[in-house]
């Protein structure tokens, strides 16, 4: 049980590359913190710094009230689950889980109890004598989890633990990880590039980009009020529609004027409706339907804006808008539709996208 | 192969059999020669079926010894060869696995330099550095000792490179998992790296055992006492005569005996090999 606090943590590689540019995060006891961001944003590096596998260039990492900067990974009271599981190939499942405990000179009887408990929770009871190569991907994943559990650490660290699994198993394991973490009530830090995983697992979501934190908060809050255009487009699938405000500023002069600093407008695909009348202060876009995706419960309509000049290019441009409609909607390709959104659904950002403005 | 074509199989087997015949025939002749008396062998009309003096010849070779120039029985020579070959194989593996471990897993000053120096020794086999090596061994009073036979042949770039290549394929996460599991460098080496390397160790052992067993020039130079000579030298010396008949039948019996340990090592290690291949997976 422990808080994890990062204070102005930086990582500069010998070559001068600054991978982590000063990060502050506070994870409360028993909370599930997810670091999410595109590849190369520094999220794995940050996790490895917490684990002690990477040195900390400056700043402090505090686990349970103890500054761990100069402490070896084994002494930090953490357990880590790796993306490729990193199971010892020549050891049985039992020994894989017991190895760390033996190195800490825990009595064999105690090890046996702990491993068997973990095996029961993870339904690995019948596989303790097998070697990792005799297990399926999902089972290996469980063994990796088991190895973390038996240590009874203060903090679990997960480095994209589900990305080697197929889609169905990933969802099942995601739920299991969450349940397990709740049950053990252990603080966890979890790295992923999958925004859906991030949204569903996190108590605290940290969106990272280019070695910095873009936004920290409750996942829903982040979804509803993204602090930057990066967060807006990264969290949510399909992503938020972002467009320069110039072409639509006139429409928005309704009840309140638009702040002068506003440069970009964002609307989530599901916040559009089809209709003729534009709500007061809201927005209406005339679109030519270019493509339709039916996923069953909903339909994604890809439209090209007709109010600005557009090209016939096949790739998505700033003038393309995605509209998400419930159920099986049936606009025809090539037809014109009008997508409208209420003022409360709009997101305004500064021109550089770094700042959120009130609507 | 999924298809089954009798004709193709037949051709394949014919080629294979021919190859085996070509390789095996000299060995067979050596064996046959070891079962006759000296006169028959030297006459040049060696029959193709074994003769009746097998037990006698082998008994003499193993326990009594051959010509006037080579009086040690083969048993002693075999032991010498065995100790030398095992010493070289084990020593090489020990040295090269540790140096590869250092080069791959530790960051120390001049690491690259150390690697390149090891690499360069590939170009300096025993024959090239024979004079300085002899001088050093002589100065250390290691002539006519096992140490003298073994030590100069131990340093091995091949082994180090082989282990280095293997270590670089071991995922970094295994090291990291070990660190988190509280294993220090030597513990990681012993508990994780070494078991994973067993296949490579077995391969290297086979190669180096045979390399050590077949050494000729070096043992010839530094051994003067008959009791310290290796079997390869022994065979040569058995045929050195002045005016009497060379005892070819004893030399052939010795040659056949000299073949057995390497064959045994290959056969035994091959089993370990396959087992290793099946059991480890990265």
Interface residues (C-beta under 8 A of the other chain):
Chain A: X51 X52 X53 X72 X73 X74 X75 X78 X79 X80 X82 X83 X84 X86 X87 X88 X89 X90 X99 X100 X103 X104 X131 X132 X133 X147
Chain B: X171 X173 X174 X176 X177 X179 X180 X181 X182 X183 X187 X191 X192 X195 X196 X279 X280 X281 X282
